[in-house]
Amino acid sequence: MRSASLVTLALLAAAAGCAGSSPAPPPPDPRPGDAVHIRGRLDADVDCRLLRTEEGKVYSLSERLPNLRDGSRICVFGTIAPVSQCMHAPSIDVEQVRPWSACR
């Protein structure tokens, strides 16, 4: 009888521990003026170069990056621009482009 009670208590404690843990909320979207380092794949639009993240967010870039092909996986360091000249917002004022692995 006592061992059955201990097993029941152990199962209830384990279930309570699982129910209490929830996934962490996603980080908030960066706002104008925020310094960022974001990795994604390069893409092109009619008027601007785009960075598409793994999470599906799209950022326009202040630089055309002519030496990099569409589909290149990169890490962009810069600042979120208050306004964009492109059709896609938000926009990143690019300061540096680094390899994908530089964003950790």
N, C-alpha and C positions, 0 to 999 in steps of 0.2 A: 504494500500500500504506500509506504513512504517513498519507495523508488519510483512509483508511478507519479506521485506528486512532484518529485524532483524533475522527472522527465517533462512533465507538463509545464512546470515553471521555466525550465530551460527553453522549451519550444516557444513559449509566450515571450520570453526575453529576446530570443532571436528574431521573432516576427516584429517585435516593437522596434528593434534596431534597424531592420530593413525598411519599415514604414517611415521612420524618421529621417532617413537619408534621401534627399532629393538632389537631382542634378543642379549644379551651380547655374545661376542665371547667366545669359550671355553678357559680355561687356557692353556698356552703352556705346552708341555710335559716337564717333568723334565729332566735335563741334568746331566751327570756324576759329582759327587761332591755335588749335591743339596740334602739338608736334606728334607725328605718327611715324611708325614703320610698319608697313603693310605688305604682305606678300600675295602675289597672284600671277595670273597669266596676262600677257599683253594682248590687246586686241585693237582694232581700228574702228573708227567711226567716220562719218562724213567729214567732220571738221577737227577732231581731236583723237589723241591716243587714249585708250582705256586700259584700266587694270581691273580684272575680274578676279575676285577672291574665291576661295574654296567654299565659302559660306553663301556665295551668290550675290554679294554686293558688288556694285560697279562704281568705280571712281574714274573721273576724267583726269588727265595729267596735263600739267602746264608745259611739258616738254614733248616733242615729237619722238625723241629717241630713235633717230634714223638708222643707227647701227644695230638695232635689235629687231628681230623678226617677230611677227605675230605668233603667239603661242609660247614665246619665251617665258620661262618661270623666273621671276625676279622679286627682289625686295626693294620697295621704294621708301626712302626716308624723306620726309618733308613736313609741310604744314597744311592743314585743311584751310583752303581759301575761303574768304567770306563771300565771294561771288565767282561764277564760272563763265567763261566765254563759250563754253561748249553746251551741247544739249543735255549732257548728263551731269548731275550734281549728286554728291559733293565732288569737289575738285581738289587735287593735291598740288600745291606748289612744290615741285620736285627739287630737292637739294642734292640727293645722291641716289644712285641706282647700284645695288649690290646683288650678289648671288642670292638665290632663294634661301640658302642655309643661314644667311645673315640675320634673318628674322626669327628669333626664338623667344 
